[in-house]
């Protein structure tokens, strides 16, 4: 789950930026990647025009407010934050293209709030090769912190654990006897399904039905009927 209000998100993002920037800048001289005497360059690639744009746009707006607020207070260690956001349209090829620009042309210090499970998984290897942290991505996938990498900064309970808790609640507290799952046919959806299946099996149950759909699908009649 993402923070519930723009104000909460803004404060969370300010804290995130501070937690990463303060110790790093104290230890690194000016001239490090994405850091000069006057500015720090932070990048984001998220969905601004695709199927999850409602989330990506709101979070981008919150980040913009956070960085404007930080800069109005003098920045970080006297350096202003220059934030660059790219639209990945919730498409892996666009995400790769966007991250290549952020890494090679913009020379970002770190990435904050990258959107989408498949998109993050596609760009993390090249980011980590360059020593660029992936901070607070907008996904709850386990791969955001497993396997361990010092450049991974996940922020949410995983989809897997959320689904296990949800299934357990509905069976034990609400008396549900039949469980089904409608998920995206993506890394995100497969993580969700894995959690639901694991919890059901641990309670001696089986999934009654499962369906998978593309992120762009809008007609779910067949899935619901099943």
Protein Blocks (a to p, Z undefined) as FASTA:
>chain_A
ZZfbfklmmmmmmmmmmmmmmmmmmmpcehiahiafkbccddddddfkbmklmmmmmmmm
mmmmmmmmmmmnnpaghiacddddddeklpaklmmmmmmmmmmmnopabdehiahjklmm
mmmmmmmmnopacehiabfbfklmpccdfkbccfbdcfklmmmmmmmmmmmmnopabdcd
ddddbfklmmmmmmmmmmmmmnopacfbdcdddfkbcbfklmmmZZ
